[in-house]
Amino acid sequence: MFLPVDRATEKPRGFAFVEFGDAASVSQAIEKLDGKELNGRNLRVSEARDRAPRPPMGPSFMDDGPPPMDFGRRAAKPKGSRRGLRGRKRGF
């Protein structure tokens, strides 16, 4: 059995994964437990499904589109506190 836990709170996320030895016991567990009440909450028991593929994050340079335009600028500096950058506070 695998019980996923929230990274921030370390509390269970509200679902679990259970592995069975054969398909007959899977369908029997679904039939017996789906919709039953446990500690005041209704259980939802189903067979696990694969995740849908997610699109890649950010721009993809593998596309056939034009390369990003540069205009001769320097790379952007990371944003953050600008105090102490020149010994005085810059006004924006």
C-alpha positions in Angstrom: 0.0 0.0 0.0 1.2 3.5 -0.8 -0.3 6.5 1.0 0.8 9.8 -0.7 1.6 12.6 1.8 1.5 16.4 1.3 5.1 17.8 1.2 4.3 21.0 3.1 2.1 19.6 5.9 3.3 16.0 6.0 -0.4 15.0 6.2 -2.0 12.3 4.0 -3.5 13.7 0.7 -6.7 11.7 1.1 -6.2 8.7 -1.2 -4.0 5.6 -1.4 -2.9 2.9 -3.8 -3.2 -0.8 -3.0 -1.7 -3.6 -5.1 -3.5 -6.9 -5.6 -2.1 -10.2 -6.7 -4.8 -11.0 -9.3 -7.6 -9.3 -11.3 -10.4 -11.2 -9.5 -9.5 -9.7 -6.1 -9.4 -6.2 -7.7 -12.9 -6.4 -9.0 -14.1 -8.0 -5.8 -12.6 -5.2 -3.7 -14.2 -2.5 -5.9 -17.5 -4.2 -5.7 -17.4 -4.6 -1.9 -15.9 -1.2 -0.9 -17.0 1.4 -3.5 -19.6 3.7 -2.0 -19.2 2.4 1.6 -18.9 4.8 4.5 -15.7 4.9 6.6 -15.4 7.4 9.5 -18.2 9.5 8.1 -16.8 9.7 4.6 -17.9 7.7 1.5 -15.1 5.6 -0.1 -14.5 5.8 -3.8 -12.7 2.7 -5.0 -11.6 2.3 -8.6 -8.8 0.9 -10.7 -5.8 3.2 -11.1 -5.4 4.9 -14.4 -2.2 6.2 -16.0 -1.7 10.0 -15.9 -2.5 11.9 -19.1 0.7 13.3 -20.7 1.4 16.9 -19.7 2.7 19.4 -22.2 6.3 20.5 -21.6 6.8 23.6 -19.5 8.2 26.7 -21.0 9.2 27.4 -24.6 10.2 24.5 -26.7 13.3 25.0 -28.9 12.6 21.7 -30.6 9.8 23.3 -32.7 10.3 24.3 -36.3 9.4 27.9 -35.4 11.8 30.9 -35.7 14.5 31.2 -33.1 13.9 33.7 -30.2 14.7 37.3 -31.1 17.7 38.8 -29.3 17.9 42.6 -30.1 21.5 42.6 -28.6 20.3 42.9 -25.0 22.2 41.4 -22.1 20.6 38.6 -20.2 18.1 39.7 -17.5 19.4 39.8 -13.9 17.5 37.9 -11.3 14.9 40.0 -9.5 15.1 40.5 -5.8 16.2 43.0 -3.2 18.1 45.8 -4.8 19.2 47.3 -1.4 22.9 47.6 -1.0 23.4 47.3 -4.8 25.1 50.7 -5.0 25.2 51.6 -1.3 21.9 53.6 -1.7 18.3 52.7 -2.3 17.3 53.1 -5.9 13.9 54.8 -6.6 11.5 53.1 -8.9 
